[in-house]
Amino acid sequence: MEYPEDDSTGEVIDTFCAGCDLPFAVNDLGLCDACFGKLERDLIRSRDWDYSVTAFGVAPDQLEALRERVIRDYGAAYELMKSTKKPKNKRSKSRASQRKREIAAQAIRDYNTDDVLQATHDFIGAQNEAWVNFSRVAQCLYETFYQLKPKRLGQSGKKYKSLLKFLADYPARFEVKCDEAGVYWIRLKIS
């Protein structure tokens, strides 16, 4: 029994193209001829010379000319690949980013040590607890004052590394303690 010779070119017949999802003969990438052409043009547009079959035989000094010709003939928009470029408007639309922008817009920009001490006193006094978790106080202060930096607060010559150390340096106004779990608490000084 004789078998006919295999004249196939390595293409799989009766499969769906990964690019257009239509039944066509596809290459080893799973793309039909039309989608493979789109991929090649996209690779040239994005300057991925190492992955483009078309750019393989082109001299390095002629690659930009090839790219310009593809853009002139087919346009600058990607045909098959999605653009990896970030949008020009870098402002995020997430809720967290919007919240941060709102906080920054409402924050007090011109403040001094007395303003920060008074805001701390008012926040602790407004709570229904004797001891207040220090992280809540810190969050309130960082939201109230624009770009609050503890090293710019306090007496001249002192540079505080943290808000906790700054407030602990005012024992006449505040008491600070640390529990067994390492959580800091603060309260108004009881007279």
C-alpha positions in Angstrom: 0.0 0.0 0.0 1.4 3.4 -1.0 0.8 6.6 0.9 0.6 9.9 -0.8 3.4 12.3 0.0 2.7 15.0 2.5 2.8 18.3 0.7 1.7 20.4 3.7 3.6 23.5 4.7 3.3 22.9 8.4 0.0 24.7 8.8 -2.8 23.2 10.8 -6.0 23.1 8.7 -9.5 23.6 10.1 -8.5 25.5 13.2 -9.6 28.9 14.5 -7.3 31.9 14.2 -6.3 33.3 17.6 -6.5 36.8 16.2 -9.9 36.9 14.4 -11.4 33.8 15.8 -12.5 32.6 12.4 -11.8 29.1 10.9 -8.7 29.5 8.7 -5.5 27.7 8.1 -3.1 29.0 10.8 0.7 29.2 11.2 2.6 28.0 14.3 1.5 31.1 16.2 -2.1 30.2 15.6 -2.7 33.2 13.3 -4.2 33.3 9.8 -2.2 35.2 7.1 -4.2 38.4 7.6 -3.7 38.4 11.4 -0.1 37.5 11.0 0.4 40.6 8.8 -1.3 42.7 11.4 1.0 41.3 14.1 4.0 42.0 12.0 3.0 45.6 11.5 2.2 46.0 15.2 5.7 44.7 16.1 7.3 47.1 13.6 5.2 50.0 15.0 6.4 49.2 18.6 10.0 48.7 17.4 10.1 45.1 18.5 12.7 44.3 15.8 13.9 41.1 17.4 10.4 39.5 17.1 9.4 40.7 13.6 10.1 38.4 10.7 9.9 41.3 8.3 12.5 43.3 10.1 14.9 40.4 10.3 16.3 41.0 6.9 16.4 44.8 7.1 19.6 46.7 7.8 19.7 48.3 11.3 19.9 51.8 9.8 16.8 51.2 7.7 14.5 50.0 10.6 13.1 53.4 11.3 12.3 53.9 7.6 10.5 50.6 7.7 8.5 51.7 10.7 7.6 55.1 9.1 6.5 53.3 5.9 4.2 50.9 7.9 2.7 53.9 9.7 2.3 55.8 6.5 0.6 52.9 4.7 -1.4 51.4 7.6 -1.7 54.1 10.2 -0.2 54.5 13.7 -2.9 52.6 15.6 -2.2 49.0 16.6 -4.2 46.5 14.6 -3.9 43.3 16.7 -1.9 44.0 19.8 -3.1 46.2 22.6 -1.1 49.3 23.2 1.3 49.0 26.2 1.6 52.8 26.5 0.0 54.4 29.5 -2.7 57.0 28.8 -1.5 60.6 28.8 -3.8 61.5 31.6 -1.9 59.8 34.5 -4.5 60.7 37.1 -6.0 57.6 38.4 -9.8 57.3 38.6 -9.7 54.9 41.5 -11.7 55.9 44.6 -8.5 55.9 46.7 -6.8 58.3 44.4 -9.8 60.6 44.3 -10.0 60.5 48.1 -6.3 61.5 48.3 -6.9 64.4 45.9 -9.9 65.6 47.9 -8.0 65.4 51.2 -5.1 67.4 49.7 -7.5 70.0 48.3 -9.1 70.5 51.8 -5.9 70.3 53.8 -4.6 73.4 55.7 -1.4 74.5 54.0 -0.3 77.3 56.3 0.1 75.9 59.9 2.5 76.0 62.8 3.2 73.9 65.9 0.4 75.4 67.9 -2.1 74.6 65.2 -1.0 70.9 65.2 -1.2 70.7 69.0 -4.6 72.3 69.1 -5.9 70.0 66.3 -4.6 67.0 68.3 -6.2 68.2 71.5 -9.5 68.8 69.7 -9.5 65.3 68.1 -8.7 63.5 71.3 -11.3 65.5 73.2 -14.0 64.7 70.7 -13.6 60.9 71.1 -15.7 59.0 73.6 -12.7 57.0 74.9 -10.2 57.9 77.6 -7.3 56.5 75.5 -7.3 56.9 71.7 -5.4 54.8 69.3 -2.5 56.9 68.2 -2.8 55.8 64.5 -6.2 57.4 64.4 -4.8 60.7 65.7 -1.9 60.5 63.2 -4.3 59.9 60.3 -6.5 62.8 61.4 -3.4 65.1 61.5 -2.0 64.0 58.2 -5.4 64.6 56.6 -5.9 68.0 58.2 -2.5 69.5 57.5 -1.0 69.4 54.0 2.3 67.4 53.8 2.7 67.4 57.6 6.4 66.8 58.4 7.2 66.3 62.2 10.8 67.5 61.7 9.4 71.0 61.0 7.4 71.1 64.2 8.3 71.9 67.8 10.9 74.1 69.2 13.6 75.4 67.0 16.7 73.1 66.9 14.6 69.9 67.5 14.0 67.7 64.5 11.4 65.0 65.3 11.5 61.8 63.3 7.9 60.9 64.0 4.7 62.5 65.0 4.6 60.2 68.1 7.9 61.6 69.4 6.7 65.2 68.7 3.5 64.7 70.7 5.3 62.8 73.5 7.6 65.8 73.9 4.5 67.7 75.3 3.8 65.8 78.6 2.0 68.8 80.0 -0.7 68.3 77.3 -0.7 64.6 76.4 0.1 61.1 77.8 1.4 58.4 75.6 1.6 54.7 76.4 2.3 51.5 74.5 0.4 48.3 75.3 1.7 44.7 75.2 0.9 44.3 71.5 3.0 47.4 70.6 0.1 49.6 69.9 0.5 53.2 71.0 -2.3 55.1 72.7 -2.7 58.8 73.6 -4.9 60.8 75.9 -5.2 64.3 77.2 -3.2 65.0 80.3 -5.5 64.8 83.3 -5.0 67.8 85.6 
